[in-house]
């Protein structure tokens, strides 16, 4: 390993970028860390900008150097300790009466999935894995036109939400930070809600944290069941709820934030032993609790996020709501 003096001379003579390129050729991660320390770089954005430029100079060697420590996107290096998002976008949307895949149906003149990715980016979640299925090529072409680098995972056939995330196991294998799972057909998802969810997650560090909301009319939605202490105990679907449970207004909105190792482990345990022969992501909450892992739910989602899109009328309703909120 070169001496401290040698490292400093290297920085002074060739500059930060050239020094990184030189060290990349040696595959010395430790040397890169020391150069960052010596130059006093504490701003991750500055580091990402400099390394991104270096990558253009010496692309292959940097990929070999950093390996799984970073995911490279056009916005810079994203550390695998940062949060990652899985966006479910494989559905056909039969009731939408459109030839377009559901997530490409427009609201406010724009395919709805863009608003989901916008909210994630504003919340600081920069790594996106989009699960595609129906008309996958159309979805990929639309999102590639955003100008960002997004990972696509194919779900074929579509066997439920749990199955969709199971298709992401390889993409998540090196992910050390948390993973959030959201629906690609929820354009009213709010970045402020995601930020609150991340803050709660960082403070309490559960295996799974569900983002929920209080809804005046929860008909048709899964209820969040809590014990006398207010602790989360499970999700019960509307059709399975008891009269007492039907009174509950806190509902599940399919926003799940996992410790990634817990997610990968529980995905292996999902079963399709149900009437639809599908794998449900909601089962993860029960399986994790049975394994003694902490599961929690926090009602941080806003009222507007309760608006779902399952047919043309609901699409129109969401479009009007978004216009009223200033999206257009």
N, C-alpha and C positions, 0 to 999 in steps of 0.2 A: 504494500500500500504506500503511495507517495506520501512524503512528509507534509506537515501543515504548510511549511514554506513553499513546497512544490505545488500544493493545491492553490495557494494564494497567487503564486506566479502564473499558474495556468489560467486562473480567472482574470488576472490583470492583463496578461498578454493576448489571450484569445477572446476574452469576454465570457459571460455566463453561458450563452448558447453554444459557442464552440467548445467550451469546457465540458458541457454536458454531452455533446456529440463525441468528443474524445473519450470520455469515460464510458459512454454507451458501448463503444467498440470493445471495451474491456468487460462489459456486462457487470459493472460494479455498482450495485444499488447503494451500498454503504457510502461510496465516494460521492454519489449524487446528493445523498442526505447531508454529508459534511459540507459540500459546497453551498447548499441552501442555508445551512446554519452559519457558515462563515460570512455569507453576504447579508445575513440578517433579514432574509425574506420571510415575512410572517403573513403576508396577504396571499391566500390561496389563489385568488383571481390573477394576481400578478405572476405567480408561479405557473399557473395554467397557461397564461398568455405566452410566457417565455418558452415553456416546454413545447407548446403547440407550434411555435415558429421553428423550434429545433427539430420537431418531428418532420416538418416539411423538408428540412435539410437532410435528415438522416432517418427516414421513415422506418425502414426495416429494423435497424439496430435499436431504435427506441421501443418498438413493439417487443423485441426480444428482451430488452432491459426491464421494462416495466411489467410485462406479462399481465398477470391477473390483478396486479395492484391497482390498475386504473382501467376504466372504460373510456375509450376515446370517442368524443362526439365533436361536432363542428363548433360547439360552444366551449370546447376545451376538454381537459382531462377530468373525468368524474371518478373520484375514488370509490372503490368497492365498499368502503365503510359509510358512504353516503346513502340516503334512502333511494330506493328504486321503485318504479311503478309498473304494475302489470295491468294493462287496459284490455278489457274483454270486448272484442269487436268482431266476433265470428258469426253473429246471428243474421238471419235472413230478413226478419221483420215482415212476415207474411201479411199481417193486418195493415201494413203501411200503404198498400195498394200502389206500389212503386216497383220498377225494375231495379232500382238502386239497392245495394245492401243497406241495412237499416242505419248504420252509423254515418252513411254518406247522404242521408236525407237532409235537406237543408233547413236550418232555422236562421232567421235574420239573414237570409241570403248566403249562408255558408254551411258546409257539411258539419253536422252537429259534433262530431268527434274532435274537431279543432278546438272547440271551447273547453273540452276536457283536458287536452294537452296544454292549452294556454294556462288553465288553472294550476295544473301540476307544476309547470315551469315557474309561475309566479310564487308558488309555495316553496320553491327551492328544490323541487324533485326533478332532476335533469336526466336521469336514466330511465328510458321508457321501453318497455317490451309490449308490443301490441299483438294480441292473439287474433289472427284472422282465420276466416273459414269461407263463408259464402262470398263469391265474387272477390276472392282474396287479392287477385291482381289489381282490381280497381281500387281497393282500399290502400294497397301498398303504393300504387302510382300517385294517389291523391296526397298521401302523407309524405312521400318523398319530395313532393313539390313544395312542402313547407320550408325546405332548406336545411332541416335538421337530420341528424343521423339517428334513426330509430331501428331497433331490432324487431324483426317480425318472426312470429312463431305460428305455424299452421296447425289448426285443430280440424282434423277430418277423420272420421265423422264428428259431429258435435254431440257429445254425450254428457252435457251438463257443465255447470260453472266449475265444479271441482276438477273435472276432466280437462277443462281449458287451462287451468293453472298447472295441472300435471304436465301438460305439454311444454311448460316453461322450465322444467327441472334442470335441464342442461344449461340453459341461459342463466339460471340462478345459482349454479353450483359454486361459483366463486364470489357470490354476493355476501358480504359480511354485515353490511348495514341492514336496516329494516326494509321490508317490502310491503307496499300498499297495493291492494287490489281494488280497482274501481271499474265501473261500467262505462263503456264507450258511448252509450246512448243517454248520458246524463249531462247535457250541456250546461245545466244550471249549477253544477258543482262549483263551490266557492273556494278560492285560494285561501281566504281567511279561515275557513273551516278546516282545511287541510293543515294549515299552520298550527291551529289550536290542537288538532289531533296529534300532530308530531310532538308538540310541547308536552301534552299529557303522557305520551308514550315515553319520552325521554325521562320524565320525572318518576313514573311508576314502573317502567320496564316490564310490562306483562309479556307473555308469549303471544297474545293476540289482544288487540284493542279494536272494538267495533265503534265506528262513528254512527251515532243514532240521532233521532230527533223526536220532538213531541209534536204529534199531529192531531188536530181537532177531530178529524174523521179518519180513524185508522183502518177503516174497512178494507179487507183484502190483503193487509200487510202483516208480516210476522211481528209478533209482540216480543218485547224484551222483558224477560221475567227476572225479578230480583227477590232476594230473601228479606227477612225482617230488618236486617242491617243495611239493606240497600245494595248489597253485593250482587253482581250478575250471576244468574244460575242457568240461563239458557234462552233459546229462541223457540217460540211456539207459533206455528203457522195459523193463520186465521181459521181455516177449516178444522183444525185440531184443538182450538182453544176452548177452555171451559167458560161458562158465563162470567166468572170472576176475571179471567184473563182477557176476555173481550173488552172489558172496561179499560184496560191498559192503553195509554196513549203513546207511550214510547215505542217506536218501531225501528226495525232493521231496514237500512237503506243500501245494503250491499257495499259498504265501505269498510274494508278490513285492513288493519295494519298489523303485520306479523314480525316477530323475530324470524329472520330467514331460516336459520337452522330448525326452528320449531315447525315452520311451514313445510320445509322439505321432508321432515320426518313424518308429519301427520298426513301429507299427501299420499304416502305409501299405504296408509291405513284406511283410506276412503273406500267405501263399498257401493256397488250399484244395486244392492238388495232392497229395492223399493219398487213401487208400482210403475214408475217410468223407466226403470233400469238405467238410471243416470247417476253420475257422481256429483254430489252437492257440496259446495264450499261451506255452506252453513254447518255441515256436520263437523267441521274442524273445531268449532267451539266446544262441542260435546266431547270429542275425542281428546282434546288437550286437557280439559277439566278432569276427565277420567284418568289421565296420565299424571295428574297432580300439578299440572302447569297452570299458572295464573292467567285467567281470561277476564277482561273487563269491558265495559261499554260506557261511553260518555256522550251525552246529547249535545254535541257541538255543532251539528249541522243546522243550517238556517231553514226557515219555513219554505223558501222558494225551492230548496233542494228536494222537497217531497214530491215535486211535480215530475211524474214519469211520462215516458213516451212509448205507448204501445199501439196506437192507432192514429189515423189522420186527424181526428178531433183533438186528441191530446197534443199532437204536433203543433196544431194551430194555437192551442192554449199556451203552450210553452213559447211559441214565437211571439205572441202578444205580450206575455209576461216579460220576456227579454227586451222587447222594444220599450216597454214601460220602465224597465230598469236601466235603460240607456245603452244597451248593447249595440244599438244602431241609431 
